[in-house]
Amino acid sequence: MDRRKTLMQFVKQAKKSLNFESSLPALQYGLLLSVVVYTTILLTSRLFVFPYYQNVAFYSGTSVIILTFFYIWWNRVKDHDALIRLDSFYPHNELLTALSFTEQSNPLVDSILKRAQKASVDSFNQFKQRKKRIWRPKVLIALLLMMVVIGVLYIFPSQTQTEAVVIEKENEIIDELKKDVAEMEKKTTNEEIKKQLQDLQKKLAELNSSEEALSEVVKKQKELKLQEQKLQEKKDLKNKGENGAHDLTASEEEQLQALQQLRNALANSASATQAALSRIGKSIRFDLQNAIAQESSSDSAGDSISGENQGNSDEQNESSGQQTNQNGEGSGNNQSGSNGLQGEGSNGSPGQGSSGQGSGPGIGNGAGVGQGTKNLLSIPGRIGENGETIVDGGPLGEGIPVGEQEGPVPVTEGTIRPYEEVIGQYKDRYMESSERMQLPKDLQTIVQSYFSSIESE
């Protein structure tokens, strides 16, 4: 029994050696095939825009290597194969004969085992000294050349590969924007706003273009802004003591705060997305840039919007009353400073004279107190009227301007006109500018509904 174990030890050593000798050449061929596949994908990506070509090439090459290891394992040397190969180095095939018997008590079997054990050392040494072909020089040279080709392809990328990398980074930026919206949806407790964010997530999931995704975010910002303005106007009317005005409910107050926070968060995400796209050289439409900039600038003062809206009407009425009080006090002070002197002459003849007559500008102060609505609006005078002009000689920035006017631009003092007279003009001018900027139809609808709601008031 001990002799059989000794012989099997030689068989196992031969098996390890044979597996190594067969697996190393197969691994060299597998590596060469993997590099060939990798290089082929790189060359293909130079013919047309192939996003994620590097990932595809890497995973394809890795898959070939994995298949190579599977092939090596599947075709591994078995015990019987190693036994036959090692037995060929015995003088009279004693190894295969000795291990083929199962009966141990037979004297003939015992004699064969002794002879096989005695010849095992010399036979195994001959087995190890046999000629081996482990390395494949041609395969190694081809592998080295393919690595050089890959290096050259990476050092000198083509235009299509550069565009593909930009598309990859753009997709990463849009994915980050989608994650931001998902985080906002998780943090929002208001059910109505949560539903709107869920709808926005569904729309973003269907879009692959950065401009389309940003347009959806800007559109949602404007929708939230209109909702916020309606609630804020309702709150302002109550603060001013208007007849029939009702205070906001607890849910409406919570919704107003949530709208402000969400709009600020969307503005920050849109600005960050635009900045990230600019860093990779991806440009977006000029009108979309303006929309993002306008929303960001309006949201930067979001903490004081409520106070500013509340004080606009009172500030106009206060200014009007202050002018009235100043005029009244000034006219009263102007009449001060006159006196008369009456005396009698030395000869007893009566005489009369006056002196000290004078006048001066009156100084008045006071604040008008009153309540009122936005019935008057200060607008600038029309361009082209006579008046002092100021020329701005600063350099122009980069970009595509919507309109440009050369020469001095007159800056004149504004005039007071009723609100009802100018709202229609503002609407026409803004709609004309929106058509010039080629806003999307959905944004034009939002602008139209906004002016319609103002006119209805």
C-alpha positions in Angstrom: 0.0 0.0 0.0 2.9 2.3 0.8 4.4 1.5 -2.6 1.3 2.5 -4.4 1.2 5.9 -2.6 4.8 6.5 -3.5 4.1 5.9 -7.2 1.0 8.1 -7.1 3.2 11.0 -5.7 5.3 10.8 -8.8 2.2 10.8 -10.9 0.9 13.9 -9.2 4.2 15.7 -9.7 4.1 14.8 -13.4 0.5 16.1 -13.6 1.5 19.5 -12.1 4.4 19.8 -14.6 2.2 18.9 -17.5 -0.5 21.3 -16.5 2.0 24.1 -16.3 3.6 23.3 -19.7 0.2 23.2 -21.4 -1.4 26.2 -19.7 1.4 28.7 -20.2 1.3 28.6 -24.1 -2.4 28.8 -24.0 -2.2 31.8 -21.7 0.1 33.5 -24.2 -2.3 32.9 -27.1 -5.1 34.1 -24.9 -3.3 37.4 -24.0 -2.5 38.0 -27.7 -6.1 37.4 -28.7 -7.3 39.8 -25.9 -4.9 42.5 -27.1 -6.0 42.0 -30.7 -9.7 42.4 -29.7 -8.8 45.5 -27.6 -6.9 47.1 -30.5 -9.7 46.3 -33.0 -12.2 48.2 -30.9 -9.9 51.1 -30.6 -9.4 51.2 -34.3 -13.2 50.9 -34.8 -13.8 53.9 -32.5 -11.6 56.0 -34.8 -14.0 55.5 -37.7 -17.2 56.8 -36.1 -18.3 58.2 -32.7 -18.3 55.2 -30.3 -19.2 56.3 -26.8 -17.7 54.3 -24.0 -15.3 52.6 -26.4 -12.6 52.3 -23.8 -15.0 50.5 -21.4 -16.1 48.2 -24.2 -12.5 47.5 -25.2 -11.5 46.8 -21.6 -14.4 44.4 -20.8 -14.0 42.7 -24.2 -10.3 42.0 -23.6 -11.0 40.9 -20.0 -13.7 38.5 -21.2 -11.2 36.9 -23.6 -8.7 36.4 -20.8 -11.5 34.9 -18.6 -12.4 32.5 -21.4 -8.7 31.6 -21.8 -8.6 30.5 -18.1 -11.8 28.6 -18.6 -10.3 26.8 -21.6 -7.1 26.0 -19.6 -9.2 24.6 -16.8 -11.4 22.6 -19.1 -8.4 21.0 -20.9 -6.4 20.4 -17.8 -4.3 17.2 -17.6 -6.1 14.4 -15.7 -4.5 11.8 -13.5 -4.8 9.1 -16.1 -3.1 11.3 -18.8 -0.2 12.1 -16.5 0.1 8.4 -15.6 0.4 7.4 -19.3 2.9 10.2 -20.0 5.1 9.3 -17.1 4.9 5.6 -17.8 6.4 6.1 -21.2 9.7 6.9 -19.5 9.8 3.6 -17.6 11.9 0.8 -19.2 9.1 -1.8 -19.4 6.0 0.2 -18.5 6.2 -0.9 -14.9 4.3 2.1 -13.6 1.1 1.5 -15.6 1.3 -2.2 -15.0 1.8 -1.9 -11.2 -1.0 0.6 -10.7 -3.5 -1.4 -12.8 -3.7 -4.2 -10.3 -6.1 -4.0 -7.4 -5.2 -7.2 -5.6 -2.3 -6.6 -3.2 -1.7 -10.2 -1.9 -0.5 -11.6 -5.2 3.3 -12.1 -5.1 3.5 -11.1 -8.8 1.8 -7.7 -8.1 4.2 -7.1 -5.2 7.2 -7.8 -7.4 6.0 -5.5 -10.1 5.4 -2.7 -7.5 9.0 -3.1 -6.2 10.4 -2.9 -9.7 8.3 0.2 -10.5 9.3 1.9 -7.3 12.9 1.2 -8.0 12.8 2.7 -11.5 10.6 5.7 -10.5 13.5 8.1 -9.6 15.4 7.7 -12.8 12.3 7.7 -14.9 11.0 10.9 -13.3 14.3 12.6 -13.9 14.1 11.7 -17.5 10.6 13.0 -17.6 11.7 16.4 -16.2 14.6 16.6 -18.6 12.5 16.0 -21.7 12.3 18.8 -24.4 9.7 21.4 -23.6 8.1 24.2 -25.6 6.7 26.6 -23.0 7.4 29.9 -24.6 6.2 31.1 -28.0 8.6 33.7 -29.3 6.3 34.7 -32.2 3.4 35.2 -29.9 5.4 37.3 -27.5 6.7 39.5 -30.3 3.2 40.0 -31.7 2.0 40.8 -28.2 4.7 43.5 -27.8 3.9 45.0 -31.2 0.2 45.2 -30.3 1.0 47.0 -27.1 3.0 49.6 -29.0 0.1 50.1 -31.3 -2.3 50.6 -28.4 0.1 53.2 -26.9 0.2 55.1 -30.2 -3.6 55.1 -30.5 -3.9 56.5 -27.0 -1.3 59.2 -27.5 -2.9 60.4 -30.8 -6.7 60.2 -30.4 -8.9 60.9 -33.3 -11.7 63.5 -33.5 -14.4 60.8 -33.1 -12.7 59.5 -30.0 -12.6 63.0 -28.5 -16.3 63.5 -29.2 -17.0 60.1 -27.7 -15.2 61.1 -24.5 -17.2 64.4 -24.3 -20.4 62.4 -24.7 -19.4 60.1 -21.9 -18.7 63.1 -19.6 -21.9 64.7 -20.6 -23.9 61.6 -19.7 -22.1 61.5 -16.3 -23.1 65.1 -15.7 -26.7 64.4 -16.6 -26.7 61.4 -14.3 -25.5 63.6 -11.5 -28.4 66.0 -12.2 -30.8 63.1 -12.1 -29.4 62.1 -8.8 -29.8 65.6 -7.4 -33.5 65.6 -8.4 -33.9 62.2 -6.8 -32.4 63.5 -3.6 -34.7 66.5 -3.6 -37.7 64.2 -4.0 -36.6 62.1 -1.0 -36.1 65.2 1.2 -39.5 66.8 0.2 -42.3 66.2 2.6 -45.0 68.0 0.7 -47.0 65.5 -1.3 -47.9 67.8 -4.1 -44.3 68.9 -4.7 -43.1 65.3 -4.3 -45.5 64.3 -7.1 -44.1 67.1 -9.4 -40.5 66.0 -8.7 -41.5 62.4 -9.6 -42.9 63.6 -12.9 -39.7 65.5 -13.5 -37.6 62.4 -12.8 -39.7 60.4 -15.3 -39.1 63.1 -18.0 -35.4 63.2 -17.3 -35.1 59.4 -17.5 -36.5 59.6 -21.0 -33.9 62.3 -22.1 -30.4 61.7 -23.2 -29.5 65.3 -24.3 -28.0 67.7 -21.8 -30.0 70.7 -23.3 -33.3 68.8 -23.1 -32.6 67.9 -19.5 -31.7 71.5 -18.5 -34.8 72.7 -20.4 -37.0 70.5 -18.3 -35.3 71.7 -15.1 -35.7 75.3 -16.1 -39.3 74.7 -17.1 -40.0 73.1 -13.7 -38.3 76.1 -12.0 -40.7 78.5 -13.8 -43.7 76.4 -12.9 -42.7 76.4 -9.3 -42.0 80.2 -9.4 -45.6 80.8 -10.6 -47.0 78.7 -7.8 -44.8 80.5 -5.3 -45.9 83.9 -6.7 -49.5 83.1 -6.3 -49.1 82.1 -2.7 -46.8 85.1 -2.0 -49.4 87.5 -3.4 -52.1 86.0 -1.3 -49.9 86.4 1.7 -49.1 90.0 0.8 -52.7 91.0 0.4 -53.4 89.7 3.9 -50.5 91.6 5.3 -51.7 94.8 3.7 -55.2 94.4 5.1 -57.0 94.1 1.8 -60.7 93.5 2.1 -61.7 89.9 1.4 -58.1 88.7 1.7 -57.5 85.4 3.6 -54.4 84.3 5.4 -52.5 81.3 4.2 -53.3 78.0 5.8 -50.7 75.9 7.5 -50.4 73.6 4.5 -50.1 76.6 2.1 -47.4 78.2 4.3 -45.5 74.9 4.3 -45.9 74.6 0.6 -44.6 78.2 0.1 -41.5 77.5 2.1 -41.0 74.2 0.3 -41.4 75.9 -3.1 -38.7 78.5 -2.2 -36.2 75.9 -1.1 -36.9 73.6 -4.0 -36.6 76.4 -6.6 -33.3 77.4 -5.0 -32.0 73.8 -5.1 -33.0 73.4 -8.7 -31.4 76.7 -9.6 -28.1 75.6 -8.0 -28.2 72.2 -9.7 -28.9 73.8 -13.1 -26.0 76.3 -12.6 -23.7 73.5 -11.5 -24.7 71.4 -14.5 -24.1 74.3 -16.9 -20.7 75.0 -15.4 -19.7 71.3 -15.7 -20.8 71.2 -19.3 -18.7 74.4 -20.0 -15.6 72.7 -18.5 -15.8 69.9 -21.0 -16.4 72.3 -23.9 -20.1 71.4 -24.3 -22.1 74.5 -25.3 -25.9 75.0 -24.8 -28.3 77.3 -26.5 -28.0 81.0 -25.7 -31.6 81.3 -24.6 -31.2 78.4 -22.2 -28.1 80.1 -20.8 -30.1 83.3 -20.2 -32.9 81.4 -18.6 -30.6 79.6 -16.2 -28.8 82.9 -15.4 -32.1 84.7 -14.7 -33.4 81.9 -12.4 -30.1 81.8 -10.5 -29.9 85.6 -10.1 -33.5 85.7 -8.9 -33.0 82.9 -6.5 -29.9 84.4 -5.0 -32.1 86.9 -3.2 -34.7 84.3 -2.3 -34.5 84.9 1.4 -35.7 88.5 1.0 -38.3 88.1 -1.7 -41.2 88.0 0.7 -40.2 91.3 2.4 -39.5 93.0 -0.9 -42.9 92.1 -2.4 -44.7 93.2 0.7 -43.0 96.6 0.8 -43.3 97.6 -2.9 -46.8 99.1 -2.7 -46.2 100.8 0.6 -43.0 102.3 -0.6 -44.6 103.9 -3.6 -47.4 105.4 -1.4 -44.9 106.5 1.2 -42.8 108.3 -1.4 -45.9 110.1 -2.8 -47.0 111.2 0.7 -43.5 112.3 1.6 -43.4 114.6 -1.4 -46.7 116.2 -0.4 -45.6 116.9 3.1 -42.3 118.3 2.0 -44.0 120.7 -0.4 -46.4 121.9 2.4 -43.8 122.5 5.0 -41.5 124.3 2.6 -44.1 126.8 1.5 -44.7 127.7 5.2 -41.1 128.3 6.0 -40.5 130.5 3.0 -42.7 133.2 4.5 -40.7 133.6 7.6 -38.0 136.3 8.2 -39.9 139.6 7.5 -40.4 142.3 10.1 -41.3 146.0 10.2 -39.9 148.9 12.2 -41.8 152.0 13.1 -40.1 155.2 14.6 -40.7 158.8 15.2 -38.4 161.6 13.9 -36.6 164.2 16.0 -38.7 167.1 14.8 -41.8 165.5 15.9 -42.8 164.5 12.4 -43.9 161.0 12.2 -41.8 158.6 10.1 -42.1 155.0 9.2 -39.7 152.6 7.6 -39.2 148.9 7.2 -36.1 146.7 6.9 -35.1 143.1 7.1 -37.4 141.9 4.3 -36.0 138.6 3.0 -36.9 135.1 1.8 -35.2 131.8 1.6 -35.7 128.2 0.5 -37.8 126.1 2.8 -36.6 122.9 4.3 -39.3 120.3 4.8 -39.4 116.7 6.0 -42.0 114.1 6.7 -43.2 110.7 5.6 -46.5 110.0 3.9 -48.6 107.3 5.5 -51.4 105.6 3.6 -52.6 102.5 1.9 -53.0 101.8 -1.8 -52.5 99.4 -4.7 -50.0 99.4 -7.5 -51.8 102.1 -9.5 -48.7 104.0 -10.6 -45.5 102.6 -12.2 -42.3 104.4 -12.9 -40.9 103.5 -16.3 -37.9 105.0 -18.2 -38.5 107.5 -20.9 -38.3 106.4 -24.6 -34.8 106.1 -26.0 -34.0 109.0 -28.4 -35.4 111.9 -26.4 -33.4 115.0 -25.6 -31.4 114.8 -22.4 -28.0 114.0 -21.0 -26.5 110.8 -22.3 -23.9 108.5 -20.8 -21.7 106.4 -23.1 -20.5 103.0 -21.8 -17.1 102.4 -23.3 -16.4 99.0 -21.6 -15.4 96.0 -23.6 -18.0 93.5 -24.8 -17.9 90.0 -23.5 -18.0 86.8 -25.5 -21.3 85.3 -26.7 -24.0 85.8 -29.2 -26.0 89.0 -28.4 -29.7 89.2 -28.9 -29.4 92.8 -30.0 -26.8 95.5 -30.2 -26.9 99.3 -30.7 -23.9 101.3 -31.4 -23.3 104.9 -30.3 -24.3 106.8 -27.2 -27.4 105.5 -25.4 -29.5 108.1 -23.7 -30.2 107.7 -20.0 -33.1 109.8 -18.9 -35.2 110.1 -15.8 -38.2 107.8 -15.6 -41.8 109.1 -15.8 -44.8 108.0 -13.7 -47.6 106.3 -15.7 -50.5 104.2 -14.6 -49.8 100.5 -14.3 -52.7 99.5 -16.6 -51.2 101.5 -19.5 -47.8 99.9 -19.4 -48.5 96.2 -18.6 -49.7 95.6 -22.1 -46.5 97.2 -23.6 -44.3 95.1 -21.3 -46.2 92.0 -22.4 -45.7 92.7 -26.1 -42.0 93.6 -25.7 -41.3 90.5 -23.6 -43.2 88.2 -26.0 -41.2 89.7 -28.9 -37.9 89.1 -27.1 -38.9 85.5 -26.2 -39.7 84.8 -29.9 -36.3 86.3 -30.8 -34.6 84.0 -28.3 -36.6 81.0 -29.6 -37.9 79.8 -26.3 -39.5 76.3 -26.3 -43.2 76.2 -26.8 -43.9 75.0 -23.3 -41.9 78.0 -21.8 -43.8 80.4 -24.1 -47.0 79.0 -22.8 -45.9 79.6 -19.2 -44.9 83.2 -20.0 -48.3 83.8 -21.7 -50.2 82.4 -18.8 -48.1 84.5 -16.4 -49.0 87.8 -18.2 -52.6 86.7 -18.5 -52.9 86.1 -14.7 -51.4 89.6 -14.2 -53.8 91.3 -16.6 -56.8 89.5 -15.0 -55.9 91.1 -11.7 
